[in-house]
Amino acid sequence: MVELVRGISDDPPIYYDRGKPVIEEGQTGIRMYVVLEGRVAVSIGGGVVERLGPGGVFGELALVGPSPRLASVAAETDCSLLPVNRNAFLALVKTSPEFAIAILAALAGRLRSLTARLR
């Protein structure tokens, strides 16, 4: 995932110190992020629901269609994140079946996890 995105993203990595928020639940998103180094914590309603390390992606729903962020994400350790804008995302989906499958797998995993929590 990281190598696929590095090759097409025009944006440089962004560095976040431990504890710094990356995205906030409810805000409108315009990019997704790929974790290059470190770890982030994904929270809904203040409770951590997932932790992501290198290769993890978050914020991808913002690139599928306009909607408020469903979760907050903060740096759990010092970390480096690669932002991916909509144009780069669409180019990757069109040219890389591996990337498209990885995004679908991430979405399916989150849906399964949410379904399990609701039971």
ChimeraX commands (.cxc) that place a marker at each C-alpha (Angstrom):
marker #1 position 0.00,0.00,0.00 radius 0.5
marker #1 position 2.68,2.49,1.02 radius 0.5
marker #1 position 4.73,2.04,-2.15 radius 0.5
marker #1 position 1.66,2.29,-4.40 radius 0.5
marker #1 position 0.62,5.58,-2.82 radius 0.5
marker #1 position 4.12,7.08,-2.63 radius 0.5
marker #1 position 4.42,6.75,-6.37 radius 0.5
marker #1 position 1.36,8.84,-7.15 radius 0.5
marker #1 position 0.75,11.24,-4.25 radius 0.5
marker #1 position 1.86,14.81,-4.99 radius 0.5
marker #1 position 1.85,15.71,-1.32 radius 0.5
marker #1 position 4.84,15.28,1.00 radius 0.5
marker #1 position 4.48,13.30,4.24 radius 0.5
marker #1 position 3.09,15.16,7.25 radius 0.5
marker #1 position 4.64,14.60,10.68 radius 0.5
marker #1 position 2.49,14.53,13.82 radius 0.5
marker #1 position 3.69,14.53,17.39 radius 0.5
marker #1 position 2.25,12.01,19.83 radius 0.5
marker #1 position -1.24,13.05,20.94 radius 0.5
marker #1 position -1.81,15.52,18.12 radius 0.5
marker #1 position -5.20,15.21,16.37 radius 0.5
marker #1 position -5.13,14.41,12.66 radius 0.5
marker #1 position -8.85,14.49,11.83 radius 0.5
marker #1 position -11.92,15.24,13.94 radius 0.5
marker #1 position -15.22,13.39,13.92 radius 0.5
marker #1 position -17.86,15.47,12.12 radius 0.5
marker #1 position -15.54,17.65,10.06 radius 0.5
marker #1 position -15.64,17.45,6.27 radius 0.5
marker #1 position -12.69,15.59,4.80 radius 0.5
marker #1 position -10.88,16.13,1.52 radius 0.5
marker #1 position -8.12,13.51,1.76 radius 0.5
marker #1 position -7.26,10.12,3.15 radius 0.5
marker #1 position -4.03,9.22,4.91 radius 0.5
marker #1 position -1.59,6.32,4.80 radius 0.5
marker #1 position 0.47,5.68,7.93 radius 0.5
marker #1 position 4.15,5.60,6.96 radius 0.5
marker #1 position 5.69,5.42,10.45 radius 0.5
marker #1 position 4.29,5.30,13.96 radius 0.5
marker #1 position 0.76,4.56,15.07 radius 0.5
marker #1 position -2.59,6.39,15.17 radius 0.5
marker #1 position -5.68,5.76,17.27 radius 0.5
marker #1 position -9.13,5.91,15.67 radius 0.5
marker #1 position -11.91,7.03,18.05 radius 0.5
marker #1 position -15.66,7.28,17.81 radius 0.5
marker #1 position -17.47,9.23,20.49 radius 0.5
marker #1 position -14.26,9.45,22.51 radius 0.5
marker #1 position -13.58,5.68,22.64 radius 0.5
marker #1 position -10.73,4.08,20.71 radius 0.5
marker #1 position -12.09,1.58,18.18 radius 0.5
marker #1 position -8.97,0.84,16.15 radius 0.5
marker #1 position -5.23,1.39,16.06 radius 0.5
marker #1 position -3.33,1.63,12.78 radius 0.5
marker #1 position 0.38,1.25,12.10 radius 0.5
marker #1 position 2.53,1.47,8.97 radius 0.5
marker #1 position 0.50,0.72,5.85 radius 0.5
marker #1 position -2.80,1.47,7.58 radius 0.5
marker #1 position -5.23,3.81,5.85 radius 0.5
marker #1 position -7.94,6.08,7.19 radius 0.5
marker #1 position -10.19,8.83,5.89 radius 0.5
marker #1 position -10.87,7.05,2.61 radius 0.5
marker #1 position -14.63,7.64,2.77 radius 0.5
marker #1 position -13.98,11.36,2.23 radius 0.5
marker #1 position -12.71,10.52,-1.25 radius 0.5
marker #1 position -15.69,8.40,-2.22 radius 0.5
marker #1 position -18.24,11.13,-1.55 radius 0.5
marker #1 position -18.74,14.25,0.55 radius 0.5
marker #1 position -19.76,13.43,4.10 radius 0.5
marker #1 position -18.67,14.30,7.62 radius 0.5
marker #1 position -15.83,12.28,9.14 radius 0.5
marker #1 position -17.22,9.30,11.06 radius 0.5
marker #1 position -14.30,9.13,13.50 radius 0.5
marker #1 position -11.50,11.13,15.03 radius 0.5
marker #1 position -7.89,10.08,14.52 radius 0.5
marker #1 position -4.94,11.16,16.66 radius 0.5
marker #1 position -1.24,10.30,16.66 radius 0.5
marker #1 position -0.72,7.63,19.31 radius 0.5
marker #1 position 3.04,7.89,18.79 radius 0.5
marker #1 position 5.12,10.34,16.80 radius 0.5
marker #1 position 4.14,9.45,13.26 radius 0.5
marker #1 position 4.52,10.22,9.59 radius 0.5
marker #1 position 1.41,10.21,7.39 radius 0.5
marker #1 position 1.09,10.49,3.64 radius 0.5
marker #1 position -1.98,12.50,2.60 radius 0.5
marker #1 position -3.76,11.35,-0.57 radius 0.5
marker #1 position -6.11,13.75,-2.36 radius 0.5
marker #1 position -9.07,12.75,-4.52 radius 0.5
marker #1 position -7.20,13.02,-7.84 radius 0.5
marker #1 position -4.39,10.74,-6.67 radius 0.5
marker #1 position -6.93,8.34,-5.13 radius 0.5
marker #1 position -8.92,8.08,-8.38 radius 0.5
marker #1 position -5.74,7.60,-10.42 radius 0.5
marker #1 position -4.68,4.77,-8.11 radius 0.5
marker #1 position -8.09,3.10,-8.26 radius 0.5
marker #1 position -8.01,3.26,-12.08 radius 0.5
marker #1 position -4.45,2.01,-12.53 radius 0.5
marker #1 position -3.91,-0.35,-9.61 radius 0.5
marker #1 position -6.29,-3.21,-8.90 radius 0.5
marker #1 position -4.13,-4.02,-5.85 radius 0.5
marker #1 position -4.83,-0.59,-4.38 radius 0.5
marker #1 position -8.57,-0.83,-5.09 radius 0.5
marker #1 position -8.72,-4.26,-3.44 radius 0.5
marker #1 position -6.74,-3.02,-0.42 radius 0.5
marker #1 position -9.19,-0.13,0.06 radius 0.5
marker #1 position -12.18,-2.47,-0.30 radius 0.5
marker #1 position -10.59,-4.87,2.20 radius 0.5
marker #1 position -10.07,-2.05,4.71 radius 0.5
marker #1 position -13.69,-0.92,4.33 radius 0.5
marker #1 position -14.99,-4.49,4.63 radius 0.5
marker #1 position -12.89,-5.06,7.75 radius 0.5
marker #1 position -14.26,-1.94,9.38 radius 0.5
marker #1 position -17.82,-2.95,8.49 radius 0.5
marker #1 position -17.28,-6.41,10.01 radius 0.5
marker #1 position -15.80,-4.89,13.14 radius 0.5
marker #1 position -18.69,-2.46,13.52 radius 0.5
marker #1 position -21.24,-5.22,12.96 radius 0.5
marker #1 position -19.55,-7.36,15.63 radius 0.5
marker #1 position -19.63,-4.47,18.13 radius 0.5
marker #1 position -23.33,-3.89,17.51 radius 0.5
marker #1 position -24.24,-7.51,18.29 radius 0.5
marker link #1:1,2 radius 0.2
marker link #1:2,3 radius 0.2
marker link #1:3,4 radius 0.2
marker link #1:4,5 radius 0.2
marker link #1:5,6 radius 0.2
marker link #1:6,7 radius 0.2
marker link #1:7,8 radius 0.2
marker link #1:8,9 radius 0.2
marker link #1:9,10 radius 0.2
marker link #1:10,11 radius 0.2
marker link #1:11,12 radius 0.2
marker link #1:12,13 radius 0.2
marker link #1:13,14 radius 0.2
marker link #1:14,15 radius 0.2
marker link #1:15,16 radius 0.2
marker link #1:16,17 radius 0.2
marker link #1:17,18 radius 0.2
marker link #1:18,19 radius 0.2
marker link #1:19,20 radius 0.2
marker link #1:20,21 radius 0.2
marker link #1:21,22 radius 0.2
marker link #1:22,23 radius 0.2
marker link #1:23,24 radius 0.2
marker link #1:24,25 radius 0.2
marker link #1:25,26 radius 0.2
marker link #1:26,27 radius 0.2
marker link #1:27,28 radius 0.2
marker link #1:28,29 radius 0.2
marker link #1:29,30 radius 0.2
marker link #1:30,31 radius 0.2
marker link #1:31,32 radius 0.2
marker link #1:32,33 radius 0.2
marker link #1:33,34 radius 0.2
marker link #1:34,35 radius 0.2
marker link #1:35,36 radius 0.2
marker link #1:36,37 radius 0.2
marker link #1:37,38 radius 0.2
marker link #1:38,39 radius 0.2
marker link #1:39,40 radius 0.2
marker link #1:40,41 radius 0.2
marker link #1:41,42 radius 0.2
marker link #1:42,43 radius 0.2
marker link #1:43,44 radius 0.2
marker link #1:44,45 radius 0.2
marker link #1:45,46 radius 0.2
marker link #1:46,47 radius 0.2
marker link #1:47,48 radius 0.2
marker link #1:48,49 radius 0.2
marker link #1:49,50 radius 0.2
marker link #1:50,51 radius 0.2
marker link #1:51,52 radius 0.2
marker link #1:52,53 radius 0.2
marker link #1:53,54 radius 0.2
marker link #1:54,55 radius 0.2
marker link #1:55,56 radius 0.2
marker link #1:56,57 radius 0.2
marker link #1:57,58 radius 0.2
marker link #1:58,59 radius 0.2
marker link #1:59,60 radius 0.2
marker link #1:60,61 radius 0.2
marker link #1:61,62 radius 0.2
marker link #1:62,63 radius 0.2
marker link #1:63,64 radius 0.2
marker link #1:64,65 radius 0.2
marker link #1:65,66 radius 0.2
marker link #1:66,67 radius 0.2
marker link #1:67,68 radius 0.2
marker link #1:68,69 radius 0.2
marker link #1:69,70 radius 0.2
marker link #1:70,71 radius 0.2
marker link #1:71,72 radius 0.2
marker link #1:72,73 radius 0.2
marker link #1:73,74 radius 0.2
marker link #1:74,75 radius 0.2
marker link #1:75,76 radius 0.2
marker link #1:76,77 radius 0.2
marker link #1:77,78 radius 0.2
marker link #1:78,79 radius 0.2
marker link #1:79,80 radius 0.2
marker link #1:80,81 radius 0.2
marker link #1:81,82 radius 0.2
marker link #1:82,83 radius 0.2
marker link #1:83,84 radius 0.2
marker link #1:84,85 radius 0.2
marker link #1:85,86 radius 0.2
marker link #1:86,87 radius 0.2
marker link #1:87,88 radius 0.2
marker link #1:88,89 radius 0.2
marker link #1:89,90 radius 0.2
marker link #1:90,91 radius 0.2
marker link #1:91,92 radius 0.2
marker link #1:92,93 radius 0.2
marker link #1:93,94 radius 0.2
marker link #1:94,95 radius 0.2
marker link #1:95,96 radius 0.2
marker link #1:96,97 radius 0.2
marker link #1:97,98 radius 0.2
marker link #1:98,99 radius 0.2
marker link #1:99,100 radius 0.2
marker link #1:100,101 radius 0.2
marker link #1:101,102 radius 0.2
marker link #1:102,103 radius 0.2
marker link #1:103,104 radius 0.2
marker link #1:104,105 radius 0.2
marker link #1:105,106 radius 0.2
marker link #1:106,107 radius 0.2
marker link #1:107,108 radius 0.2
marker link #1:108,109 radius 0.2
marker link #1:109,110 radius 0.2
marker link #1:110,111 radius 0.2
marker link #1:111,112 radius 0.2
marker link #1:112,113 radius 0.2
marker link #1:113,114 radius 0.2
marker link #1:114,115 radius 0.2
marker link #1:115,116 radius 0.2
marker link #1:116,117 radius 0.2
marker link #1:117,118 radius 0.2
marker link #1:118,119 radius 0.2
view
